[in-house]
Amino acid sequence: MLDKYTTLIKIESGYIMNQQTFDSVSEKVTIDHVAAYCGFSKATVSRVINREGSVKPATEAKVREAIEKLGYSPNNAASALSGGRTKTIAVFLPDVKTEYYATLLTGLEEVAEKQFFNIIIKTQNNKKALLDLAINNRVDAFILRNNGLKPFDNDVLVTLQRRGIPVVFIGKPPTESDSHAILIDNVGGARLMAHHYAQHGFKRILFIAGPKDNLDSNDRLYGFKMGLSEMSAEVEALDVVYGDFLRESGYEAAKQSLETKTYDAIFAASDHMALGAILYCRGKGIRVPDDIAITGFDDTFFSEFLDPPLTTVHQPMQEIGSIAMETVLRILEQRDPRFQKIILPTQLQIRQSCGCAHV
């Protein structure tokens, strides 16, 4: 029992624990310990943990401070079995190795941790695994990254809908039906790059796209063509080759194209493919940007450290993750049940690889 390990000090609002003596407690921290520490009832602590509202902000702050100091972790399994919350969100990301998804995951985790939620990460679009999480009440909601390469099984989406489990997509939803989605303005970002290319007067342009079925890449190609048309650019050639967003495919795409044709500029649908193209040019003695301009998309961490620094389209990767998690938690609180599609802006990050002076 608690009184074997610590001294309780009685105060008007209840009991609090002496922190110094509590440090020696070896048994698992329970909700009773939290209530005693902060001086509120167990019911109040429970309302804070389950985000039920009707708790004064000052009270909630004290309870959460006690939870953090004592290292209390609610019993999620018992909560799920009793029909309550698991305080766990399932997140599907195609991978977590690239900095794109690592940065996105940072945004997801920061918001989840502040609200005492846990994350289960899945990197395989596996019907059985996703259904298991839903049917066995292991998670409260899903955040799914959809890039269009491997569609989510319709049975999974129908099951989530029937069971009332919230879903937030990062990227375009698989269908045009009502869905919560966090997107970036791929079209607008590529359109800005096209305007910049027109201002440079580039006439022979190579676009290195991602996979043919990738939604982001297709939007970037669409926006780039739109922007060139808007500027009435006198483009003699706009050739498109396909890669997989990785450096090696950018290298091979540049090799395949530059061995047979000459271009004024290359626009790659990812910074990694732009890097691959730069490395190919360097190996062949083709100067960037003197002989050919090369730009990318994403504004990954290394882009400003390349030689020359890479002109690219910046997208707020960490903010995407933060807003996705904030959206799913808001749905769970039923504060805003309306379906939302949030489109985050992109912006041109001009450096030197396009031929502009250092800014």
Protein Blocks (a to p, Z undefined) as FASTA:
>chain_A
ZZlmbccdddfklpaddfklmmmpmbdcdfklmmmmnopafklmmmmmnongjiafklmm
mmmmmmmmnopacdfklmmmnopaehiacdddfbfkbmklmmmmmmmmmmmmmnopacdd
dfbdcfklmmmmmmnopafbdcdddehlaccdfklmmmmmmnopacddedjdfblcdcdd
ddddfklmmmmmmmmmmmnopabdcdddddfklmklmmmmmmmmmmmmmnopacfbdcdd
ddehpaklmmmmmmmmmmmbccfbdcdfbfklmmmmmmmmmmnopacfkloccddehjaa
klmmpccddddddddfklmmmmmmmmmmmmmnomamcccdddddddddddfknopacZZ
